[in-house]
Amino acid sequence: MKSDTLIRYEGMKILREHLGLIEAERFITLIKREPFDYTMWQRGLWPGKSVDEIFEAAREFQKQNVKTED
């Protein structure tokens, strides 16, 4: 299991790579400003989908987005 410090580090690294430094900091500010219940958000994310359907969608996404090594 990863430590909280490592998770924060990796999360910020990903945010910086995809959003840039300023937008990553704005994202963090927005998250801290608004109350957010991750569990409730997850429950409404894929209504009517079974675990198997979600798993298959994730597998297809990975196949389409995996980086090949040269």
C-alpha positions in Angstrom: 0.0 0.0 0.0 1.3 3.4 -0.9 1.8 6.1 1.8 -0.3 9.2 1.9 2.8 11.2 1.0 3.5 9.2 -2.1 -0.1 9.4 -3.2 -0.1 13.2 -2.8 3.2 13.4 -4.7 2.0 11.2 -7.6 -1.4 13.0 -7.8 0.2 16.4 -8.0 2.7 15.2 -10.6 -0.2 13.9 -12.8 -2.1 17.1 -12.3 0.9 19.2 -13.2 1.6 17.1 -16.3 -1.9 17.3 -17.6 -3.1 20.8 -16.4 0.1 22.7 -15.8 1.2 24.2 -12.5 -1.3 27.1 -12.3 -4.3 25.0 -13.3 -3.3 22.2 -11.0 -3.2 24.6 -8.1 -6.5 26.1 -9.1 -8.0 22.5 -9.2 -6.8 21.8 -5.6 -8.2 25.2 -4.5 -11.6 24.3 -6.0 -11.7 20.9 -4.4 -10.8 22.3 -1.0 -13.4 25.1 -1.4 -16.4 22.9 -2.2 -17.7 20.1 -0.1 -17.3 16.9 -2.0 -18.6 13.4 -1.1 -16.6 11.0 -3.2 -18.8 8.0 -2.2 -22.0 9.7 -3.3 -20.3 10.9 -6.5 -19.2 7.3 -7.3 -22.7 6.0 -6.7 -24.1 8.2 -9.4 -21.3 7.8 -11.9 -22.5 4.8 -13.7 -26.2 4.3 -13.0 -27.6 1.1 -14.3 -24.2 -0.5 -15.0 -23.1 -3.7 -13.5 -19.6 -4.2 -12.1 -18.8 -6.5 -15.0 -19.9 -3.8 -17.5 -17.8 -1.2 -15.8 -14.8 -3.6 -15.7 -15.2 -4.4 -19.4 -15.4 -0.7 -20.3 -12.2 -0.1 -18.2 -10.4 -3.0 -20.0 -11.4 -1.5 -23.4 -10.2 1.9 -22.4 -6.9 0.5 -21.3 -6.4 -1.4 -24.6 -7.1 1.8 -26.5 -4.8 4.0 -24.4 -1.9 1.7 -23.4 1.4 3.1 -24.5 3.5 0.6 -26.5 7.2 0.2 -25.8 9.5 0.6 -28.7 
